[in-house]
Amino acid sequence: QLRAVAGQTERESIYQPRFDSDGTLHFISDRVSGFWNPYHFNSNGDATLSLAQPMEAEFASPEWSFGESTMQPVPGRGPHVAVTYGGEDGQSVLGILNAVTHAFEELPTPGWSVLGDFQFGTTRSGEPVLVLVAGGPTEPLSLFTYYINGMTSTRLSAKNSAVDEMAGFVSVPRTIAFPTRLPPLNDSSKVAEAYAYFYPPTNRDYTAPAGELPPLLVLGHGGPTSAAHAVYQPKIQYWTSRGFAVADVNYGGSTGYGRAYRERLYPQFGVVDVEDCCAAALHLSATGAVDRNRLSIMGGSAGGYTTLACLAFRPEVFAVGASLYGISDLEVLVKETHKFEAQYPIHLVGPYPEAQHVYKGRSPLYSVDALACPAIFFQGLEDKVVPPNQATLMVDKLREKGIRVAHLEFAGEQHGFRQAKNIVRALEAQLFFFGKILGFTPLDSIEPVLIHNE
């Protein structure tokens, strides 16, 4: 007999059901605190919080990829489950939780900021060993075994030796909170906080001239309800090693801060994310961390849309932007996107066609008249999520208006670039373009980019 035991209301998000060795069902839910916490069914068949009390911490991540796992029962140990949650300053906590007694044993980690993809195996002696993916600010994502009975963790995947070789060039981020506004933006009482990871420029071989502030690159992640993490990313280090400060923004809608923060974006996509990215840049310039006149922004997919929306609707903030397979026409997205995300725009913007005017009003393509700063576009020609014409239409309008614009298309690439040569070309082309706009010449030897209206 099939019986619904959780998730009967719209205000509850549940996943990762797991049975332990005693047959008890464990799962993750945000039913009480608005944060994903671990639960189990007790002997009376009632859903019970496995923690001593609810925590304002996420024990899960969004299932953008199927098979996500941040909780696993420990083999042969009844109600004990291995869990992870987001701790302070972007660090992740790993531990063993007894769901019945609520006892939590925190396990030592080497400063990992990302933990996930849990699976249990056993040693030759029958001891449970946890296999996971983890990484940190100076540690790229790698595959590890973690011996929960006291032995040290062991890397299973090959270590990236380039990280050690780059000592003195690796920028370590710090978490920042900054003031922002919530809709309606003209209501002065709607002041809130948003978050970002700030990476200072870092290069042991070069020092900026005395008194010169660095340019800033704001990153808007995709999703848009995924999240930025303080994990080693070569693409970010590319910019910080070349004199840029970087702000990787977790705008309203990002996962990791609870349901209320995530739902700030519903149905305010193109409003909340834009306001938060602009607020991050203006906060950093107001506090003297970066140069107000050299603020730039980039993003891919939904982050590309946020980039274009910032340039179109807040043209006074940024000097230049880069869109990687970004959305320029929300109406095309709601009509043509793939089945997996077919209903996503309904939550992010509104029902269609009832809210057609909202889709058009928030589409950068229909607001090019307000866009006054240069932009570069990168697009895969086999992209089925954001069709290539999303970039082409925008580029054509900017060219007609006389705005400096560049457009690079890549054959064989889909939604997100996977070929090394194309990833390198996109990075270098963006640096070349930004240099032309912001008034510097990169030391890198870069193939020139065709800039229209130059």
N, C-alpha and C positions, 0 to 999 in steps of 0.2 A: 504494500500500500504506500502510495506517494503522499508525503505530508510536508507542507511548507513550514519551516521552522524559523526562518529569518528572512528579512528583506521584503516584507509585504508592503512597506510604505515607500513613497518616493524619497523620503528624507533619510534613507539608509542605503549605504553602498557597501556591499559585502563581496568578498572573494577569498581565494586560497583555502577552500575546505580541505582539511587533512584529518585522517584517522590515526590515532596513536596506537601503540602495541596493545593497549587495553580495550580498544574499540571506541574510545571517546572521540567525538567530533570536535575539531578546533577550526576556527575561522577568523577572518579579519573583518571588522565592522567599524563604522563611524557613528553608530546609533546614539551614543550618549554625549560624547565630548565634541563631536564634529571632526575628530581626528581618527584615523584608522588605528584602532587598538585591537589586541588579541582577545578573543572570547572562546568559550567552550560550552558544551552542554553537560550540566551536572547530572547526578544520579536521578534527579526528579524530571529530567528532560527539559530543564529550563536553560535558556541562554544566559551565561554568567560571564562577567568580566574576569579575565585571567589575571589581571594586575590587581594590586591591593587597592588602587583607586585609578580613575581615568587620568590619562596623561595628555597634555597638549603637545603631542609628538606623533609623527607618522611612523607606523610600523609597516608601511607598504609604499609602493610606488604605482603610478598608473600603468595599466596594462596596454601600453602602446605596442608592446611585443607580446605575443602569446607565450604562456608558460612562465611568466614572472614568478619568482619564489623568494619571499623574504621571511618565511616561517616554515619550519619543518619539525615534526616530532622526532625526538631522539630515539633511535631504535632500541627496543627492550627496556626503556626507562619510563613507561607509563605516561603520566601527564606532563613530562618534561618536553619543552619545545625550544628549539634554537630560534631566536628572533633578532632583528636589528631595528633600530629607529634612529631618526635624525637628532643628534645632540646639539650642543652649543657650538658656535663658530664654524658651522658647516661640517663638523666631525660626525661620524656615524658610530653608534654604540652597538656592540655585539654581545649577546648574553644568552644564558640558559634560564628559562622561566618555568617554574613549577606552577602549573595552572590551578592546582587545588590549594596549595598553601600560599600562593602568590609570591613565593621567594624568588628573587631575581639575582643571579650570579653574573656580574659583568666580567667579560673575558678581555684580556689585554690585546690590543691591536697596535700596529705601528703608525697610528695617525691616519687611518683610512677615512676618507670622506664619502666614499661610495661602497656599499656592500649589497650583494644580492645574488640571485640565481642559485639559492641554496639547494644542495642535494646531499644526502647522507650515504656514505659507504662504510665499510668496516676494514680494520687492519687484519693482518694474518692471525693475530691473537684474538680477534673478535671484538676489538674495541671500536666504538663508533668514531668516524672521522667525517668532518664536514667539508664538502667541496663547494667553493664559492668564487665569485668574481669580485675583485676589490681593487681600489686605487685611491690615491691621495694627491695633494697639491704637487708633490715631486715624484709621484709614482703613477705611471699609466695603468689603466685597467689591465689586470692580469688574472690568470686562473691560479687559485691556491687550494691546498688542503689545510684544514685547521683541526688540530688534534685537541678536542675539548677536554681531555683528561690530563692536560698539563704539558704535553709536548709542544714544541714551537710550530708555527705555521711553515709550510713549505710551498715554494712557488712551483707550479706545474708547467706554466707556459714560459717560453724563453724571455729572459729579462732584456729590456731595451737598453743596450749599452750606451745609446746616444744620450740618455738622460744623465748618466754619470759624466760623460764627456762634456756636457753643456753646463757644468757647475760654473756659477758666476754669470750665467745668462738666463737662468730660470727665475721667473717672477712668481712669488708666493702671494696669493690673494689674501685680503682681509674682508670680513663681512661688514657691510655698511647698511644702515637703515636711514632713510631719508623721507622728508615730508612730501606728501602728494595729495591730490584731490580726488574725491569720488563724485560721480554724477548725482545731481546736476552740478556741473563745474562752476556755475555762477553762485552757488550757495557756499558762503565762507565757512559755514559750520561743518561742511563735509571734508574735513582734513583728516588724513590717515597716514599710515606708514607703508612704505614698500621697501624692497630689499635688493641688494646686488652684491656681487663679489668684485672688489676693486683690485686690479693688478697694476702696480706701478711699473714704469719702464725700467728694465734691468739689462745692463750690458757692461760687463767688467772692463771692456776695452774703450768705452766711450763715456764722456761726461757732457751733459748739456751746458751751454754757456751760462755764466752766472746770471741769475735772475730770470732765466727763460723757463716758462712753464710748458709741460708737454702737451701735444695734441691728445685728444680723447677719442677712442673708438667705443661706441656703445653697441653692445650685442643684444639683439632680441631673439630669444630662442624660438624654435618652432613648436608645433603642437596644436594650439598654443597653450594647452593646459599641462604641458610637460614641465621641465624645470632645468635651470642651470645648476651645475655642481662644481665644487672647488676641487676638481680632479685635473691632473696634468693633461693638457691638451696642446699638442704642437702648434695648432693653428693660432691659439692665443699667444703662445710664446714667440711666434713669428713676428707679431706686432710689437710686443713689449721689448723684444731684443732690438727693435728698430726705432725705439724712441717714443712709441705710443704708450699712453696709459689705456687700460681697457676696463670697462664696466660691463660685466655680464649680469644682466638685469633679470630678476625674478619678479616681473610685473604682476599686478593683480590678475588672478587666473592661474598662476603657477601652482603646481603641486608641491606639498611639503609644509604648508602653513595652515592646513585644515580646510574644511568645507567652505566656511564663510569667506576665506581669502580666495579660494578657487572660484567661487560663484560671483565674485566681484565682476567677472568678465561676462556673465550671463545677464541680459543679452547686449553687452556693452563692448564687444570686440570692435576695435577701431576707435574706442574712446578711452577706456581704462588703460590698455596697454600703451597707447600713444602718450597719454598723460604721464604715466610712470617712467617711460624711457626719457621723455623730455625732462621730467623732474630730476631724474638721476644725473643727467648731464648738467643741468643748471645748478644743482646742489654742489657737485664737485667743482664747478667753476667758481661758485660763490664762496666756497671754503678755501680757495686758493690752491687746489690740487691740480687743476688743469687750465689750459688756455681757453678762455671764453670764445675767442675768435676762430678756434680750430677744433670745433666739435664735429665729429662724424658718426655715422650710424650704419650698421649693416645687419642683415638677417636673411635666413633661408626659409622658404615655404611660408608658414604663417608669420615667421619673423621677417620675411621679405615684405609681406603685406604691411606689418607694423612700420617697417622702415619707410615704405612709400607713403603710408598714411601720415607719418611724422613730417615728411618733406612737403606733403600737400596741405595738411591742415595746421601744422605749426611751422611754417617756413622761416620764422624768425630764429629758430633754435639752432639748427644744424647748417654747416657749410657745405657738406657733401654726403652722399649716401651710396650704398651698394645693395642691390637686391639679387639674391640668388634664388632662382625659380620661385619668385614671390608672386603673390596674388595682386592684380591691379583692378580686377572687376569682380566684386563679390557675387554679382548676379550670375556670371558665367560659372563660378564655382558651385553655387547651389544647384545649377542646372546640369552640370557636366561631371561633377566629381565622382569618384569610384564608390562602389556599394558600401564598403566598410565605413566610410565617413559621410554617407548620404544624408543622414539626419543631423550631422554635427552643426552645420550652419544655422539650423532652426534654434538651437540653444544659444549659439554665439551672437546671432543677429536678430532673428525673429522668424515667424512663420512665413512661408512663401507660397503664393504670391501676395498674401495680405500685406506684408511689410516690404513690398518691392521698392517703395520710395526710400526706405532705410538702407537697403542694399545699394541703391544707386548713390544715395547721399554720402555713404561711407566709402565709396569706391574711388581710389586715387585717379583712375582713368577719367572720371567725369569731373575732376577738380584740378586738372592740369593748369588751368588759368592761375591758380594760387601758387603753384609750384615754381620756385624761383632759383633753386640751387641745383648744381650738377649732380648727375647720378650715373652709375654704371650697372649694367644688367648682365647676369650670367644665366644661361638656360640650357638644359638638356633637351635634345630634339626628340627623345623618346619618352618624355615625361607624360604619364597618364593621370597624374594627380593635379598638377597645374599645367594646362596645355601651353605650348610654346607661344601661342598667339597672345597670351597674357602679357608677355614681355614686349613682343613686336608692336602691339598697338600702343603701348605706353611710349616706347622709344620713338615711334613715328610722330606722335603728338609733341614730344619734347623737341625733336628736330625741327618741326614746323614752327615751334615757338621761339627757336633760337637759343635754347638752353644747351650747354655743353653736356653731351651724353655719349656713352660708349655701350656697345652691345656685343657680347661674345656668346656664340652658340657652340655646343659640343655634340657632335654626332656620337651615337652609341651610349649616351648618358640618359639616365632616367631622373627620378625625383631624389636628388642627392647625388653628388659626383663620387664615382668609385675608382676610376682609373687614375693612377698616380700622376701621369703627365698632365691630366686635366685639372687635378687638384692644385698642382704646382702652378700651372698657367693662370688659374683663377686668382690665386693669392698674389702672384707677381703682377698681374694685370691690374688688380685693385690697388696695390701699392703704387704702381706707376701712375695710375689715374689720380689717386689721392695726392700724390706729390705734385702733379700739375695744378691741382686746384688749391692746395694749401700752401704752395710756394716752396717746395723743397725737392731736391734731386736725390733719389735713393742711391746708396753706394752699390747696391746689387746691379749686376748686369742683366737687364730685363729687355725682352723683345718689346718694342714700342706697341702701343695700342692706338687704333684709329679713334680719334675723338671728334665727333661731329660738332660743328659750330665753334671749333677751337680758334 
